[in-house]
Amino acid sequence: MYASILPVLRCPHCGSGFELTESKKDGGEIVTGKIVCGKGHSFSIREGILDFQSQEQELLNSWSEYSKAESDDSLDRKFDAGKTENQRKIEHDFLDGIVEETAKLKAGLLLDVASGRGLLLRKLLENTDPNVEIISADLSFHVLRHDRLKFRQINPRIKVNYIACDATNLPIRNHSIDMACTYGGRLDSLCRGVVRKYRAHRGIENRQTKPL
């Protein structure tokens, strides 16, 4: 993560702001460190990812379990091989539609909710203005670790902040994001992400969303 996003972060437990108390940087990116809120809640930064200690909750989100049996690249190939041509076309058209909108942002913060295996994040890195800073949020620390290592060379000019957190309680202040987007593998997850990102973007108070 980068220190530039500290002012937009909020503690998911109490809502207060954070201070960076420890850090080790690689260039401008903080690769290891710790942030502490005004009420003493602390969270670590490891391998470049801000970890809010979220837990993988569903079978389809348990990337760490999948990775015990297979490598990340092998998983990528399997997921792609399981798609039909029609599914690939729908995916392509949907991603292009999102990127067409996000490309209109010329500066500020762009939030990618539920980044997953990085299908949308790759497109964002290829098409986003270098004056835009990206926040990539996902429940799984493991999948963000995969994304960071995989995509760091695509567009080195763009700062990408990886945050492992629960999308139903985003650690982001109201009125702090210039644009938000999401791409979900399942419709219910997608809809929950859209609801939550809308609340973060429009300043609606955080509250638990009900499963669809």
C-alpha atoms as one frame of an Amber mdcrd trajectory, in Angstrom:
protein
   0.000   0.000   0.000   0.960   3.663  -0.235   0.868   6.223   2.576  -1.196
   8.542   0.358  -4.387   6.574   1.125  -4.092   6.855   4.933  -6.415   9.911
   5.104  -9.278   7.970   3.462  -9.068   4.935   5.728 -11.307   4.347   8.747
 -11.119   1.693  11.433 -13.738  -1.011  10.744 -14.225  -1.424  14.507 -14.628
   2.164  15.711 -14.546   4.416  12.634 -11.547   6.505  13.698  -8.561   7.372
  11.513  -5.154   5.718  11.348  -1.511   6.586  11.853   1.347   4.677  10.273
   3.547   3.530  13.164   5.922   1.154  11.397   6.943   0.878   7.774   9.477
  -0.559   5.374   9.282   0.679   1.810  10.252  -0.591  -1.614  10.336   2.559
  -3.696   7.234   4.424  -2.562   5.248   1.310  -1.660   4.996   0.195   1.963
   5.742  -3.531   1.921   5.719  -4.158   5.679   4.394  -2.039   8.519   1.551
  -1.340  10.898  -1.264   1.175  11.202  -2.975   2.054  14.497  -6.271   3.882
  14.953  -7.058   6.495  17.599  -8.556   3.833  19.865  -5.670   1.404  19.596
  -6.885  -1.055  16.980  -3.892  -2.089  14.891  -3.547  -3.812  11.526  -0.476
  -5.057   9.722   0.902  -4.416   6.263   2.630  -7.484   4.905   3.890  -8.291
   1.434   2.577  -4.876   0.351  -1.008  -5.664   1.445  -2.932  -3.925   4.221
  -4.551  -6.778   6.128  -7.748  -6.088   8.076  -7.831  -9.743   9.179 -10.891
 -10.655   7.154 -11.817 -14.319   6.972 -12.613 -16.294   3.849 -16.222 -17.336
   4.441 -17.458 -19.270   1.428 -16.159 -22.239  -0.505 -15.882 -20.245  -3.726
 -13.828 -17.567  -1.912 -11.416 -19.990  -0.216  -8.427 -19.291  -2.442  -5.950
 -20.335   0.220  -7.528 -23.816   0.256  -7.376 -24.103  -3.535  -3.719 -23.070
  -3.555  -2.682 -25.904  -1.256  -3.345 -28.329  -4.093  -2.427 -26.228  -7.144
  -0.348 -23.233  -8.157  -1.925 -19.872  -8.985  -1.101 -20.239 -12.688  -2.646
 -23.709 -12.773  -5.823 -22.370 -11.169  -5.988 -19.567 -13.742  -5.781 -22.073
 -16.590  -8.445 -24.318 -15.048 -10.905 -21.472 -14.500 -10.428 -20.251 -18.065
 -10.746 -23.741 -19.544 -14.089 -24.189 -17.807 -15.698 -21.239 -19.608 -17.760
 -21.584 -22.767 -17.219 -19.255 -25.718 -20.464 -17.483 -24.842 -19.302 -16.985
 -21.247 -16.026 -15.541 -22.487 -17.880 -13.113 -24.752 -20.215 -11.977 -21.956
 -17.232 -11.525 -19.650 -15.330  -9.553 -22.295 -18.254  -7.260 -23.063 -19.017
  -6.664 -19.382 -15.407  -5.821 -18.548 -15.167  -3.486 -21.535 -18.289  -1.678
 -20.343 -16.823  -1.118 -16.878 -13.491   0.073 -18.250 -15.235   2.477 -20.629
 -16.677   4.227 -17.553 -13.577   4.090 -15.331 -11.415   5.506 -18.143 -13.346
   8.780 -17.764 -11.646   9.334 -14.391  -8.506  11.409 -14.958  -7.327  11.834
 -11.363  -8.237  10.708  -7.838  -9.084   7.365  -6.217 -10.631   4.385  -8.007
 -11.947   1.550  -5.829 -12.148  -1.992  -7.199 -14.403  -3.991  -4.844 -14.002
  -7.787  -4.652 -10.993  -7.893  -6.981 -10.871 -11.677  -6.934  -8.520 -13.215
  -9.493  -7.926  -9.819 -11.036  -9.989 -10.008 -14.234 -11.104  -6.407 -13.853
  -7.913  -5.192 -12.186  -5.839  -6.211 -15.195  -8.108  -4.165 -17.462  -7.960
  -1.199 -15.097  -4.172  -1.246 -15.084  -4.113  -1.348 -18.874  -6.577   1.516
 -19.333  -6.500   3.813 -16.285  -4.973   7.286 -16.338  -1.616   7.357 -14.477
  -2.924  10.197 -12.290  -5.502   7.804 -10.816  -4.627   5.749  -7.727  -6.328
   2.352  -7.400  -7.555   0.618  -4.257  -7.959  -3.117  -4.835 -10.110  -4.642
  -2.063 -10.889  -8.303  -1.534 -11.814 -10.591   1.350  -8.850 -12.876   0.688
  -5.292 -11.863   1.559  -4.061 -14.767  -0.527  -5.779 -13.698  -3.729  -4.490
 -10.124  -3.318  -0.981 -11.478  -2.858  -1.430 -13.353  -6.141  -2.733 -10.219
  -7.904   0.053  -7.979  -6.609   2.806 -10.303  -7.780   1.108 -10.988 -11.099
   0.211  -7.431 -12.100   2.947  -5.230 -10.670   4.718  -4.891 -14.054   1.659
  -4.141 -16.205   1.594  -0.404 -15.487   4.255   0.619 -12.929   3.159   4.271
 -13.153  -0.129   3.532 -11.379  -0.183   3.137  -7.604  -2.237   0.120  -6.544
  -3.189  -0.225  -2.877  -4.128  -3.786  -1.951  -6.476  -4.092   1.046  -7.715
  -7.392   2.501 -11.062  -6.484   4.052 -14.761  -7.293   4.290 -16.719  -5.458
   1.570 -19.766  -5.258   3.859 -17.738  -3.076   6.234 -15.245  -1.259   4.038
 -12.498   0.518   6.010 -12.943   3.628   3.856 -14.296   7.018   4.887 -17.498
   8.407   3.420 -17.127  10.822   0.484 -13.513   9.762  -0.096 -13.672   7.743
  -3.335 -13.937   9.372  -6.764 -15.201   6.265  -8.548 -15.906   2.639  -7.599
 -16.391  -0.504  -9.655 -16.720  -4.244  -9.195 -16.717  -7.464 -11.177 -18.244
 -10.541  -9.538 -18.136 -14.131 -10.626 -21.654 -14.669  -9.247 -24.633 -12.355
  -9.457 -25.335 -12.286  -5.714 -21.764 -11.334  -4.863 -21.802  -8.711  -7.607
 -25.011  -7.135  -6.321 -23.742  -6.991  -2.748 -20.564  -5.325  -4.011 -22.535
  -2.760  -5.994 -24.660  -1.893  -2.948 -21.635  -1.489  -0.712 -19.540   0.499
  -3.184 -22.498   2.790  -3.768 -22.717   3.468  -0.052 -19.000   4.231   0.199
 -19.124   6.506  -2.840 -22.305   8.382  -1.894 -21.650   8.661   1.815 -24.397
   6.379   3.099 -23.601   4.991   6.542 -22.058   1.526   6.704 -24.441  -1.240
   7.708 -24.601  -4.970   7.120 -26.300  -5.974   3.884 -28.599  -8.982   3.908
 -27.736 -11.970   1.688 -29.644 -11.983  -1.599
